[in-house]
Structure formats: C-alpha cells, structure tokens
Amino acid sequence: MTDTEKTILKVLLELEGQVQSITTADPKPNLLPLFTRLDELTRELPSNANPNLLHYLHKRSYEKARLLLQGLESENARGTCR
C-alpha cells in the first residue's frame, strides 16, 4: 500500500467515525474538509493505481474504497456501474 493509499484509508476511517457520531454530536461535525481532502488525495493517485480504488473514489463510494484498502473487497456488494 502506498503512502497516499494509507492516508486515504486514514481519512476514510475518520469520515466513517464522524458520520457515525452525527446523530449525537453537538455541534455536528463538518464533513466538508474530509471530502475535500479525499478529492485532493484522489488526484494524487497515479493513473496506474488500482482501477477499482480509482473508480470508488471518483464515484464517492467511500465505504467500498475503505473495504478495498482494508483487504476486504469481497465484502463489497456489486454496484450498478458495471
């Protein structure tokens, strides 16, 4: 796993935690910086990066991207894109 992929996974895990806390958090977390950071990191990936990872990130399928990076892609449900 590249350093960029490790950082993406870290941000995805942070995003997941923030989303899970949204119903009880006061004040509500601002998710926009996390989405912005994921967009930046996605642009940093080389064109020969894992095509599934690129697809998930471009489609903002963040849970699928997280599962892929955690080696759990078999848990990903097949989407309607393909």
SULFEN-V378471 format. One record per pair of residues at least 4 apart in sequence whose ideal C-beta (glycine too) atoms are under 6 Angstrom apart, sorted by the first residue. I is the first residue (numbers start at 1). J is the second residue. Records with the same first field share a line. If there is no record, write none. Layout:
I->J, J
This chain:
1->5, 6
4->41, 44, 45
5->69
7->41
8->41
9->69
11->34, 37, 38
12->62, 66
15->34
18->29, 31
21->25
25->29
42->57
45->49
49->53, 54
52->68
53->65, 68
56->61, 64, 65
57->65
64->76
67->72, 73, 75, 76
68->73
